[in-house]
């Protein structure tokens, strides 16, 4: 959608955009469509005309006020940490991108507003070129989730060929990508997922076996599937079911989890779970693009919502989701 011009007393040629934002912390109904000034890119920033933005549990935490970045919050607060679109303007010092480049980006607390909008301005270091095999809808769903999955599998667990790897919470937005990145290294992937549809999706993505961690049969299944123990585990959810599964991690095995998982995996005499924060930069996005090409990455999308229905997308977060929810612009 091209920029719209609307006169104002301060600037007769001010450019405006639609954005899903909140004027206060609260439930999904607090999200409303606002008409806001389009952000202007600084010298090292790019302006992205967004086509898709990811919706995740961390957005919910920002919306209800349970997670607040440092500093005073300014309302209206545009939600959203990642998305994909096309570069339509750039600062004079930007060299990595050209106009009309397809890009995906991630910023946890963008000073110029979030990604639930028609346009977003971000530091060029927080964006990367979208790999050819992904369309902008998939890229919008896979930016932060792809970074999270890849950095867990490659940088924290250092998964190697022939290892038995457990992805706990494999049917979620991060887990579905982690399964594929672990298979990329030639690992034997075991996964947890609940429900026939979720388990079918995870199997199609490459998991050798899928179990329901809440089932009475889960422990016996793991014992049969990993008689010599699990070499590495990526925990994408916490709780008793996870701890029962981690009983099968061998002595000296590795366990990783993205910081924010609650409760965190418990320490054991035989291993120490390692939390990690997601990093976004030119190197990280380049590595993600290469991994996406090498794996022929598939990004499962549970549902898409137009920007005006962002509140409905947040209500859906309370339900079991296979893949990721996405807002379209």
C-alpha positions as CSV (number, residue, x, y, z in Angstrom):
1,X,0.0,0.0,0.0
2,X,1.6,3.4,-1.0
3,X,2.1,6.0,1.7
4,X,-1.0,8.2,2.3
5,X,-0.7,12.0,2.5
6,X,-2.8,13.8,5.1
7,X,-2.5,17.5,6.0
8,X,-1.6,18.6,9.5
9,X,-1.0,21.9,11.1
10,X,2.7,21.1,11.6
11,X,3.4,19.6,8.2
12,X,1.1,19.9,5.3
13,X,2.8,17.0,3.6
14,X,3.1,14.7,6.6
15,X,2.9,11.0,5.8
16,X,0.8,8.8,7.9
17,X,0.3,5.0,8.3
18,X,-1.9,2.5,10.1
19,X,-0.5,0.7,13.1
20,X,-1.9,-1.7,15.7
21,X,-0.9,-0.1,19.0
22,X,-2.0,0.1,22.6
23,X,-2.7,3.3,24.7
24,X,-2.4,1.3,27.9
25,X,-1.3,-2.2,29.1
26,X,-4.2,-4.6,29.1
27,X,-6.0,-7.5,27.4
28,X,-6.2,-8.1,23.7
29,X,-9.0,-5.6,23.4
30,X,-6.4,-2.9,24.3
31,X,-5.0,-3.2,20.8
32,X,-6.5,-0.7,18.4
33,X,-5.7,0.6,14.9
34,X,-4.1,4.0,15.1
35,X,-3.2,6.5,12.4
36,X,0.4,7.5,13.2
37,X,3.2,9.4,11.5
38,X,5.4,7.2,9.4
39,X,8.9,7.0,11.0
40,X,11.8,8.6,9.2
41,X,15.0,6.6,8.8
42,X,18.1,8.0,10.3
43,X,21.5,8.0,8.6
44,X,22.1,4.3,9.3
45,X,18.4,3.1,9.2
46,X,16.2,1.6,6.5
47,X,12.4,2.2,6.1
48,X,10.6,-1.0,5.4
49,X,7.2,-1.2,3.9
50,X,6.0,-4.3,5.8
51,X,4.1,-7.2,4.2
52,X,4.0,-9.5,7.2
53,X,4.8,-9.3,11.0
54,X,5.1,-12.2,13.4
55,X,2.9,-12.6,16.4
56,X,4.3,-14.4,19.5
57,X,4.0,-14.8,23.2
58,X,6.6,-12.1,23.8
59,X,4.2,-9.6,22.1
60,X,1.5,-10.7,24.6
61,X,3.9,-10.0,27.5
62,X,4.6,-6.5,26.2
63,X,0.9,-5.8,25.6
64,X,-0.2,-6.8,29.1
65,X,2.8,-5.1,30.8
66,X,4.4,-8.2,32.3
67,X,7.5,-7.5,30.3
68,X,8.8,-3.9,30.0
69,X,12.1,-2.8,28.4
70,X,14.2,-0.3,30.2
71,X,13.0,3.3,30.2
72,X,9.6,4.9,30.3
73,X,7.0,3.5,27.9
74,X,5.6,6.0,25.4
75,X,2.0,5.5,24.2
76,X,0.6,4.7,21.8
77,X,3.0,1.7,21.8
78,X,3.2,-0.1,18.5
79,X,3.6,-3.9,19.2
80,X,5.7,-6.4,17.2
81,X,9.4,-7.4,17.2
82,X,9.9,-8.8,13.7
83,X,8.6,-8.9,10.2
84,X,9.5,-8.7,6.5
85,X,8.9,-6.3,3.7
86,X,10.6,-4.1,1.1
87,X,13.0,-1.3,1.6
88,X,11.4,2.0,0.4
89,X,13.8,4.6,1.9
90,X,17.2,4.5,3.6
91,X,19.7,6.8,5.4
92,X,22.6,8.3,3.6
93,X,25.1,6.0,5.4
94,X,23.3,2.7,4.5
95,X,25.4,0.6,2.2
96,X,24.1,-3.0,2.7
97,X,20.7,-2.4,1.2
98,X,19.2,-0.9,-1.9
99,X,15.7,0.4,-2.5
100,X,13.2,-2.5,-3.2
101,X,15.4,-5.1,-1.5
102,X,13.4,-7.8,0.2
103,X,14.3,-7.8,3.9
104,X,13.5,-9.4,7.2
105,X,14.3,-7.8,10.5
106,X,14.1,-8.2,14.3
107,X,14.3,-5.6,17.1
108,X,13.2,-6.5,20.6
109,X,12.4,-2.8,21.6
110,X,12.6,-0.6,18.6
111,X,12.7,3.1,19.6
112,X,10.8,4.1,16.4
113,X,8.0,1.7,16.9
114,X,7.2,-2.0,16.4
115,X,6.3,-4.2,13.4
116,X,2.5,-4.2,13.7
117,X,2.4,-1.4,11.2
118,X,2.5,-0.6,7.5
119,X,6.0,0.8,7.8
120,X,8.9,0.4,10.3
121,X,12.3,2.1,10.5
122,X,15.2,0.0,11.9
123,X,18.9,0.1,12.1
124,X,20.3,-1.6,9.1
125,X,22.3,-4.0,11.3
126,X,19.0,-5.4,12.6
127,X,17.9,-6.6,9.1
128,X,19.0,-9.1,6.5
129,X,18.2,-10.0,2.9
130,X,15.4,-12.6,2.6
131,X,16.6,-15.8,1.0
132,X,15.2,-16.5,-2.5
133,X,13.2,-19.6,-1.5
134,X,11.1,-17.7,1.1
135,X,8.3,-15.4,0.3
136,X,7.7,-12.3,2.5
137,X,4.9,-14.0,4.4
138,X,7.2,-16.9,5.4
139,X,10.0,-14.4,6.1
140,X,7.7,-12.3,8.3
141,X,6.9,-15.5,10.3
142,X,10.5,-16.7,10.5
143,X,12.8,-13.9,11.4
144,X,13.1,-14.0,15.2
145,X,11.9,-17.6,15.4
146,X,14.6,-18.6,12.8
147,X,17.3,-16.8,14.7
148,X,16.2,-18.4,18.0
149,X,16.1,-21.9,16.5
150,X,19.4,-21.6,14.6
151,X,21.3,-20.1,17.5
152,X,20.0,-22.8,19.9
153,X,20.9,-25.7,17.6
154,X,24.2,-24.3,16.2
155,X,25.7,-21.9,18.7
156,X,24.6,-23.2,22.0
157,X,24.1,-27.0,21.5
158,X,26.6,-27.4,18.7
159,X,24.7,-30.3,17.3
160,X,26.8,-32.8,15.4
161,X,26.1,-35.6,12.9
162,X,24.8,-38.8,14.4
163,X,23.7,-37.3,17.7
164,X,20.3,-37.9,19.2
165,X,18.7,-34.5,19.7
166,X,15.4,-33.8,21.6
167,X,13.3,-30.8,20.6
168,X,10.9,-30.2,23.4
169,X,7.9,-28.2,22.2
170,X,8.6,-29.0,18.5
171,X,5.3,-27.9,17.0
172,X,5.7,-24.2,18.0
173,X,7.0,-21.4,16.0
174,X,10.6,-22.0,17.1
175,X,10.4,-25.8,17.4
176,X,9.3,-26.4,13.8
177,X,12.4,-24.6,12.5
178,X,14.7,-26.2,15.1
179,X,13.8,-29.6,13.9
180,X,14.9,-28.7,10.4
181,X,18.1,-27.1,11.5
182,X,19.0,-30.1,13.6
183,X,18.4,-32.4,10.6
184,X,20.7,-30.2,8.6
185,X,23.6,-31.5,10.7
186,X,22.6,-35.1,10.2
187,X,21.2,-35.5,13.7
188,X,18.6,-38.0,14.8
189,X,15.7,-35.8,15.9
190,X,13.2,-36.8,18.6
191,X,10.4,-34.3,19.2
192,X,7.5,-33.6,21.5
193,X,4.2,-32.4,20.3
194,X,0.6,-32.8,21.4
195,X,-2.3,-33.7,19.0
196,X,-2.4,-35.6,15.8
197,X,-2.1,-32.5,13.5
198,X,0.9,-31.2,15.4
199,X,2.7,-34.5,15.5
200,X,2.0,-35.0,11.8
201,X,3.6,-31.6,11.0
202,X,6.7,-32.3,13.0
203,X,7.2,-35.7,11.4
204,X,6.9,-34.1,7.9
205,X,9.6,-31.6,8.9
206,X,12.0,-34.4,9.6
207,X,11.6,-35.7,13.2
208,X,12.3,-39.4,13.4
209,X,9.9,-39.9,16.2
210,X,7.3,-37.7,18.0
211,X,5.9,-38.3,21.4
212,X,3.3,-36.5,23.6
213,X,5.3,-35.6,26.7
214,X,2.1,-35.4,28.8
215,X,1.2,-39.0,27.9
216,X,1.6,-41.8,30.4
217,X,3.5,-43.6,27.6
218,X,6.1,-40.9,27.1
219,X,8.7,-42.2,29.5
220,X,8.6,-45.7,28.1
221,X,8.7,-44.3,24.5
222,X,11.8,-42.3,25.3
223,X,13.5,-45.2,27.0
224,X,13.0,-47.3,23.8
225,X,13.9,-44.5,21.4
226,X,17.1,-43.4,23.2
227,X,18.5,-46.4,25.1
228,X,22.0,-44.8,25.2
229,X,20.6,-41.4,26.3
230,X,20.0,-38.1,24.6
231,X,23.0,-36.1,23.5
232,X,21.4,-32.7,23.3
233,X,18.0,-31.1,24.1
234,X,16.5,-27.8,23.1
235,X,13.8,-26.9,25.7
236,X,11.2,-24.5,24.3
237,X,8.8,-24.9,27.3
238,X,9.3,-25.7,30.9
239,X,7.6,-27.8,33.6
240,X,7.3,-31.3,34.9
241,X,6.9,-32.9,31.5
242,X,10.2,-31.4,30.4
243,X,12.0,-32.5,33.5
244,X,10.9,-36.1,33.0
245,X,12.3,-36.0,29.5
246,X,15.6,-34.5,30.6
247,X,16.1,-37.6,32.8
248,X,17.2,-39.2,29.6
249,X,20.0,-36.8,28.8
250,X,23.3,-38.7,29.1
251,X,26.1,-37.8,31.4
252,X,27.9,-34.9,29.8
253,X,25.0,-34.1,27.5
254,X,23.9,-30.6,26.6
255,X,20.6,-28.8,27.3
256,X,19.8,-25.3,26.0
257,X,16.8,-23.0,26.3
258,X,16.0,-19.4,25.1
259,X,16.0,-17.1,28.1
260,X,12.4,-16.4,29.0
261,X,11.3,-20.0,29.3
262,X,9.4,-20.3,32.6
263,X,10.2,-22.4,34.6
264,X,13.8,-22.8,33.5
265,X,15.1,-26.3,33.2
266,X,16.6,-27.5,36.5
267,X,20.3,-28.2,37.0
268,X,21.4,-31.8,37.3
269,X,24.7,-33.4,38.5
270,X,25.3,-34.6,35.0
271,X,24.6,-31.4,33.0
272,X,24.0,-27.7,33.4
273,X,21.2,-26.2,31.2
274,X,22.5,-23.2,29.3
275,X,20.2,-20.2,28.5
276,X,20.8,-17.9,25.6
277,X,19.6,-14.6,24.3
278,X,18.9,-14.2,20.6
279,X,21.3,-12.0,18.7
280,X,20.4,-10.1,15.5
281,X,23.0,-8.6,13.2
282,X,24.4,-8.8,9.7
283,X,26.4,-12.0,10.5
284,X,23.4,-13.7,12.2
285,X,21.0,-12.9,9.3
286,X,23.5,-14.1,6.7
287,X,23.9,-17.4,8.6
288,X,20.1,-17.7,8.9
289,X,19.7,-17.1,5.1
290,X,22.3,-19.8,4.3
291,X,20.7,-22.3,6.7
292,X,17.3,-21.6,5.1
293,X,18.6,-22.3,1.7
294,X,20.5,-25.4,2.7
295,X,17.5,-26.9,4.5
296,X,14.9,-25.7,2.0
297,X,13.3,-24.3,5.1
298,X,9.6,-24.6,5.6
299,X,8.0,-22.0,7.9
300,X,4.6,-23.4,9.1
301,X,2.0,-20.7,9.5
302,X,-0.9,-21.4,11.8
303,X,-3.1,-18.5,10.7
304,X,-2.9,-15.0,9.1
305,X,-4.8,-11.9,10.3
306,X,-5.1,-8.5,8.7
307,X,-3.6,-5.7,10.7
308,X,-7.0,-4.5,11.9
309,X,-7.5,-7.9,13.6
310,X,-4.3,-7.9,15.7
311,X,-6.5,-8.3,18.8
312,X,-7.9,-11.5,17.4
313,X,-4.4,-12.8,16.8
314,X,-3.5,-12.2,20.4
315,X,-6.7,-14.0,21.6
316,X,-5.6,-17.0,19.5
317,X,-2.3,-17.1,21.4
318,X,-4.1,-18.7,24.3
319,X,-4.8,-21.7,22.1
320,X,-2.6,-24.5,20.9
321,X,-0.7,-23.2,17.8
322,X,1.2,-25.3,15.3
323,X,3.7,-22.9,13.7
324,X,3.3,-19.1,14.0
325,X,0.6,-16.5,13.7
326,X,1.2,-13.7,11.2
327,X,-0.3,-10.2,10.6
328,X,-0.5,-9.2,7.0
329,X,-0.4,-5.6,5.8
